[in-house]
Amino acid sequence: MFASCSSVASAPILTRPCALVLGVVVLLLTGGLGSELRVRVRLSDGLVTEEVLEADSERDSITLEFKQGDGTLITFVADFRQEVKIFRALILGELERGQNQYQALCFISRLSRNEIIPSESMARLRQKNPQAIRLAEERRGLEQFPMSAAVNLSRAFQLSSHIHNMCSEAQEAIYTREADVKHWLDKGVDGSIFQVLPHTTEEPSFQACHSTKDLWQPCLCTYSLRLEWYPCLLKYCRSRDPTAKGSTYKCGIKSCSKGYHFTYYVPQKQLCLWDEET
Ligand SMILES: *[C@@H]1O[C@H](CO)[C@@H](O)[C@H](O)[C@H]1NC(C)=O
């Protein structure tokens, strides 16, 4: 019943794929594909949260979701088929300040091939000790995302079939970068999806929201988030099989943490109340 994933000559033929196990040497056989993984991770503020990672081999996508200490729900989707990544933040509103129960933001950008492990590998990931609090092996810096265009939700299916589900609550707040827009236009995506926003990169034509006093003034809003733990690379081990000299096999993953800093125009500071001077 049990077999190691290394290609030992006498190993039985594996009818089911091998699991990639986090941080331990032993490999397990898995159940079905497409299951979810729950990983306990420590956030920057010290709190421990449960991150849910789900791979959909059929749609060739990965979803990662967790709740921050302030109650914000962060969802990240990597759509490998259409090479798009989507970040969604559901931010709890302050009802006593007349805000909605929550505010949804969606940020869309290109996905590179090597940003995160493939969905079929993700589907095979298992952990030996689910109670362990995990810390990423590599902590990457904050990447800047000047978001200069808004995306029209009802046309966004051209970019990724995931946008409609992910961003329907963020109708008025779906943003992307100029460089991404250029890339998609070159690929033949219809330009009417995008609406250019007042510029965020040129000479500051608008103040930062955190230094704007008037709630009705337009300003530049910033939002930061960090994916505290995700499998960013596959690890390969050398096969011990003497007949398969120098051959390697997938034997685990490397984990990364990465920050994302989005800047975008809002017509009223009201829409950016988290971005306040402290
Ligand atoms: C978004 O697209 C829909 C359908 O094509 C259109 O009716 C609507 O006016 C567009 N919205 C904006 C803000 O351009």
The ligand as an ORCA input file, in Angstrom:
! r2SCAN-3c Opt
* xyz 0 1
  C     -19.398     48.167    -18.248
  O     -19.851     47.318    -19.267
  C     -21.265     47.245    -19.381
  C     -21.632     46.135    -20.347
  O     -20.838     46.116    -21.465
  C     -21.795     48.616    -19.755
  O     -23.193     48.582    -19.893
  C     -21.399     49.618    -18.681
  O     -21.798     50.915    -19.052
  C     -19.897     49.595    -18.444
  N     -19.589     50.410    -17.273
  C     -18.729     51.424    -17.300
  C     -18.525     52.144    -16.021
  O     -18.118     51.752    -18.308
*
